């Protein structure tokens, strides 16, 4: 059978706008012959041995009726929904289990027969039994709506999966960025540590003034938050500043007292006489200290009375109590300072008496021997 004869045979199968290719034992759709007749609106390929439909058949968008009943079709092309002008579709007695999601695009479909197909339960329930025009019309409507719902669910699931994949990719990228940032910080910290270590171990270098350093190198600077909590030294108090001066006064007093005792020596160079001379000089110095203490106490009392009298004279009623408290604080500090000096001086001379007596006794013994 030649190609020309086939064309003549297909031409013989056309009647008006309908092409009837049924009962021809076809295993493939003669797309080339069918596509050459644009005026064909109805196509009957029933009762053949078709197993599949070519995707190119979906380009026949001018078709409004297709009869594919009593074939062996196991599936329809994914782009079957491109036949948007299709109004009548007969798929009776095939091997179909499911329909492509694009089937929901057949909004013009008014007749659908899916009887005698091993359909999945949800699709078989929607297709029902096409026994008359009304039930076949209802089947078309229900199946198209069902495929629309399934398509939305599939798209929603695919969208969620896509979002999940994008989120996982984003999290992986963020984790990778954090890892890179951590490595960068570790590298920077290691570089800083090596720099500080090199600075710590570097030999002495001449300073800007031309002198050699003493050999001491500052320890590496570390970012230690505990250093922020280090207890700062307290500001020295007046008494703590005055104490070293008292030590110097005591030492100086010891030297002066010993020198004065030797200069004012009276009597023979004996141990008994030495104790008498030391005691005499000690008592004289102690009298002077007591006299000075009496003067300081009198000065304190005089200054206190003078301030209070001035406050009353100027009629500073509200300020008298404040002046008293302020002066009491100032004078108390001053008195404590004077008293501390007196006590330290007296202790110094007591020490001078004891130490001076021992020194003089040893000196006399050494002189006599």
For each residue, the residues with C-beta under 8 A, 3 or more apart:
1: 5 6
2: 5 6
3: 6 7
4: 7 8
5: 1 2 8 9
6: 1 2 3 9 10 30 33
7: 3 4 10 11 33 36
8: 4 5 11 12
9: 5 6 12 13
10: 6 7 13 14 19 21 30 33 34 37
11: 7 8 14
12: 8 9
13: 9 10 19 20 21
14: 10 11 18 19 20 37 40
15: 18 20
16:
17: 39 40 41 42
18: 14 15 40 41 42 43 44
19: 10 13 14 34 37 40 42 43 44
20: 13 14 15 44
21: 10 13 24 26 30 43 44 45 48
22: 44 45 46 47 48 67
23: 46 47 48
24: 21 48
25: 48 49
26: 21 29 30 45 48 49 50
27: 48 49 50 51
28: 50 54
29: 26 34 45 50 53 54 57
30: 6 10 21 26 33 34
31: 34 35 54 56 57
32: 35 36
33: 6 7 10 30 36 37
34: 10 19 29 30 31 37 40 43 57 60
35: 31 32 56 59 60
36: 7 32 33
37: 10 14 19 33 34 40
38: 62
39: 17
40: 14 17 18 19 34 37 43 62 63
41: 17 18 62 63 64 65
42: 17 18 19 63 64 65 66 88
43: 18 19 21 34 40 60 63 65 66 67
44: 18 19 20 21 22 66 67
45: 21 22 26 29 48 50 66 67 68 71
46: 22 23 67 68 69 70 71 90
47: 22 23 69 70 71
48: 21 22 23 24 25 26 27 45 70 71
49: 25 26 27 71 72
50: 26 27 28 29 45 53 68 71 72 73
51: 27 71 72 73 74
52: 73 74 75
53: 29 50 57 68 73 76 77 80
54: 28 29 31 57 77
55: 58 77 78 79
56: 31 35 59
57: 29 31 34 53 54 60 77
58: 55 61 77 79 80 82 83
59: 35 56 82
60: 34 35 43 57 63 83
61: 58 82 83 84 85
62: 38 40 41 85
63: 40 41 42 43 60 66 83 85 86
64: 41 42 85 86 87 88 108
65: 41 42 43 86 87 88 89
66: 42 43 44 45 63 83 86 88 89 90
67: 22 43 44 45 46 88 90
68: 45 46 50 53 71 73 89 90 91 94
69: 46 47 90 91 92 93 94 113
70: 46 47 48 92 93 94
71: 45 46 47 48 49 50 51 68 93 94
72: 49 50 51 94 95
73: 50 51 52 53 68 76 91 94 95 96
74: 51 52 94 95 96 97
75: 52 96 97 98 100
76: 53 73 80 96 99 100 103
77: 53 54 55 57 58 80 100
78: 55 100 101 102
79: 55 58 82 100 102
80: 53 58 76 77 83 99 100 102 103
81: 84 100 101 102 103 104 105 106
82: 58 59 61 79 102 105
83: 58 60 61 63 66 80 86 106
84: 61 81 105 106 107 108
85: 61 62 63 64 108
86: 63 64 65 66 83 89 106 108 109
87: 64 65 108 109 110 111
88: 42 64 65 66 67 109 110 111
89: 65 66 68 86 106 109 111 112 113 140
90: 46 66 67 68 69 111 113
91: 68 69 73 94 96 112 113 114 117
92: 69 70 113 114 115 116 117 130
93: 69 70 71 115 116 117
94: 68 69 70 71 72 73 74 91 116 117
95: 72 73 74 117 118
96: 73 74 75 76 91 99 114 117 118 119
97: 74 75 117 118 119 120
98: 75 119 120 123
99: 76 80 96 103 123 143 147
100: 75 76 77 78 79 80 81 103
101: 78 81 104 147 150 151 154
102: 78 79 80 81 82 105
103: 76 80 81 99 100 106 143 144 147
104: 81 101 144 145 147 148 150 151
105: 81 82 84 102
106: 81 83 84 86 89 103 109 140 144
107: 84 144
108: 64 84 85 86 87
109: 86 87 88 89 106 112 140 144
110: 87 88 137 140
111: 87 88 89 90 133 136 137 140
112: 89 91 109 127 130 136 139 140 143
113: 69 89 90 91 92 130 136 139
114: 91 92 96 117 119 123 124 127 130 139 143
115: 92 93 127 129 130
116: 92 93 94
117: 91 92 93 94 95 96 97 114 124
118: 95 96 97
119: 96 97 98 114 123 124 127
120: 97 98 123 124
121: 124 125
122: 125 126 146
123: 98 99 114 119 120 126 127 143 146
124: 114 117 119 120 121 127
125: 121 122 128
126: 122 123 139 142 143 145 146
127: 112 114 115 119 123 124 130 139 142 143
128: 125 135 138 139 142
129: 115 135
130: 92 112 113 114 115 127 135 136 139
131: 135 136
132: 135 136
133: 111 136 137
134: 137 138
135: 128 129 130 131 132 138 139
136: 111 112 113 130 131 132 133 139 140
137: 110 111 133 134 140 141
138: 128 134 135 141 142
139: 112 113 114 126 127 128 130 135 136 142 143
140: 89 106 109 110 111 112 136 137 143 144
141: 137 138 144 145
142: 126 127 128 138 139 145 146
143: 99 103 112 114 123 126 127 139 140 146 147
144: 103 104 106 107 109 140 141 147 148
145: 104 126 141 142 148 149
146: 122 123 126 142 143 149 150
147: 99 101 103 104 143 144 150 151
148: 104 144 145 151 152
149: 145 146 152 153
150: 101 104 146 147 153 154
151: 101 104 147 148 154 155
152: 148 149 155 156
153: 149 150 156 157
154: 101 150 151 157 158
155: 151 152 158 159
156: 152 153 159 160
157: 153 154 160 161
158: 154 155 161 162
159: 155 156 162 163
160: 156 157 163 164
161: 157 158 164 165
162: 158 159 165 166
163: 159 160 166 167
164: 160 161 167 168
165: 161 162 168 169
166: 162 163 169 170
167: 163 164 170 171
168: 164 165 171 172
169: 165 166 172 173
170: 166 167 173 174
171: 167 168 174 175
172: 168 169 175 176
173: 169 170 176 177
174: 170 171 177 178
175: 171 172 178 179
176: 172 173 179 180
177: 173 174 180 181
178: 174 175 181 182
179: 175 176 182 183
180: 176 177 183 184
181: 177 178 184 185
182: 178 179 185 186
183: 179 180 186 187
184: 180 181 187 188
185: 181 182 188 189
186: 182 183 189 190
187: 183 184 190 191
188: 184 185 191 192
189: 185 186 192 193
190: 186 187 193 194
191: 187 188 194 195
192: 188 189 195 196
193: 189 190 196 197 220
194: 190 191 197 198
195: 191 192 198 199
196: 192 193 199 200 220 221 222
197: 193 194 200 201 220
198: 194 195 201 202
199: 195 196 202 217 218 220
200: 196 197 217 218 219 220
201: 197 198 217
202: 198 199 205 217
203:
204: 212 213 215
205: 202 213
206: 210 211 212 213
207: 210 211 212 213
208:
209:
210: 206 207
211: 206 207
212: 204 206 207
213: 204 205 206 207 216
214:
215: 204
216: 213
217: 199 200 201 202
218: 199 200 221
219: 200
220: 193 196 197 199 200
221: 196 218
222: 196
223:
224: 227
225: 228 229
226: 229 230
227: 224 230
228: 225
229: 225 226
230: 226 227
231:
232:
233:
234:
235:
236: 240 241
237: 240 241
238: 241 242 333 337
239: 242 243 336 340
240: 236 237 243
241: 236 237 238 244 245
242: 238 239 245 246 337 340 341
243: 239 240 246 247
244: 241 247 248
245: 241 242 248 249
246: 242 243 249 250 340 341 344 348
247: 243 244 250 251
248: 244 245 251 252
249: 245 246 252 253 344 345 348
250: 246 247 253 254 344 345 347 348 351 352
251: 247 248 254 255
252: 248 249 255 256
253: 249 250 256 257 345 348 349 352
254: 250 251 257 258 348 351 352 355 356
255: 251 252 258 259
256: 252 253 259 260
257: 253 254 260 261 281 282 285 349 352 353 356
258: 254 255 261 262 352 356 359 360
259: 255 256 262 263
260: 256 257 263 264 281
261: 257 258 264 265 277 278 281 356 360
262: 258 259 265 360
263: 259 260
264: 260 261 277 281
265: 261 262 269 277
266: 277
267: 270 273 276 277
268: 273
269: 265 273 274 364 367 368
270: 267 273 274 364
271: 274 275 361 364 365
272: 275 276
273: 267 268 269 270 276 277
274: 269 270 271 277 278 357 360 361 364
275: 271 272 278 279 357 361
276: 267 272 273 279 280
277: 261 264 265 266 267 273 274 280 281 360
278: 261 274 275 281 282 353 356 357 360
279: 275 276 282 283 353
280: 276 277 283 284
281: 257 260 261 264 277 278 284 285
282: 257 278 279 285 286 349 352 353
283: 279 280 286 287
284: 280 281 287 288
285: 257 281 282 288 289 349
286: 282 283 289 290 346 349
287: 283 284 290 291
288: 284 285 291 292
289: 285 286 292 293 342 345 346 349
290: 286 287 293 294
291: 287 288 294 295
292: 288 289 295 296 342
293: 289 290 296 297 338 342
294: 290 291 297 298
295: 291 292 298 299
296: 292 293 299 300 335 338 342
297: 293 294 300 301
298: 294 295 301 302
299: 295 296 302 303
300: 296 297 303 304 331 334 335 338
301: 297 298 304 305
302: 298 299 305 306
303: 299 300 306 307 331
304: 300 301 307 308 327 331
305: 301 302 308 309
306: 302 303 309 310
307: 303 304 310 311 323 327
308: 304 305 311 312 320 323 324 327
309: 305 306 312 313
310: 306 307 313 314
311: 307 308 314 316 319 320 323 324
312: 308 309 315 316 320
313: 309 310
314: 310 311
315: 312
316: 311 312 319 320 323
317: 320
318: 321 322
319: 311 316 322 323
320: 308 311 312 316 317 323 324
321: 318 324 325
322: 318 319 325 326
323: 307 308 311 316 319 320 326 327
324: 308 311 320 321 327 328
325: 321 322 328 329
326: 322 323 329 330
327: 304 307 308 323 324 330 331
328: 324 325 331 332
329: 325 326 332 333
330: 326 327 333 334
331: 300 303 304 327 328 334 335
332: 328 329 335 336
333: 238 329 330 336 337
334: 300 330 331 337 338
335: 296 300 331 332 338 339
336: 239 332 333 339 340
337: 238 242 333 334 340 341
338: 293 296 300 334 335 341 342
339: 335 336 342 343
340: 239 242 246 336 337 343 344
341: 242 246 337 338 344 345
342: 289 292 293 296 338 339 345 346
343: 339 340 346 347
344: 246 249 250 340 341 347 348
345: 249 250 253 289 341 342 348 349
346: 286 289 342 343 349 350
347: 250 343 344 350 351
348: 246 249 250 253 254 344 345 351 352
349: 253 257 282 285 286 289 345 346 352 353
350: 346 347 353 354
351: 250 254 347 348 354 355
352: 250 253 254 257 258 282 348 349 355 356
353: 257 278 279 282 349 350 356 357
354: 350 351 357 358
355: 254 351 352 358 359
356: 254 257 258 261 278 352 353 359 360
357: 274 275 278 353 354 360 361
358: 354 355 361 362
359: 258 355 356 362 363
360: 258 261 262 274 277 278 356 357 363 364
361: 271 274 275 357 358 364 365
362: 358 359 365 366
363: 359 360 366 367
364: 269 270 271 274 360 361 367 368
365: 271 361 362 368 369
366: 362 363 369
367: 269 363 364
368: 269 364 365
369: 365 366
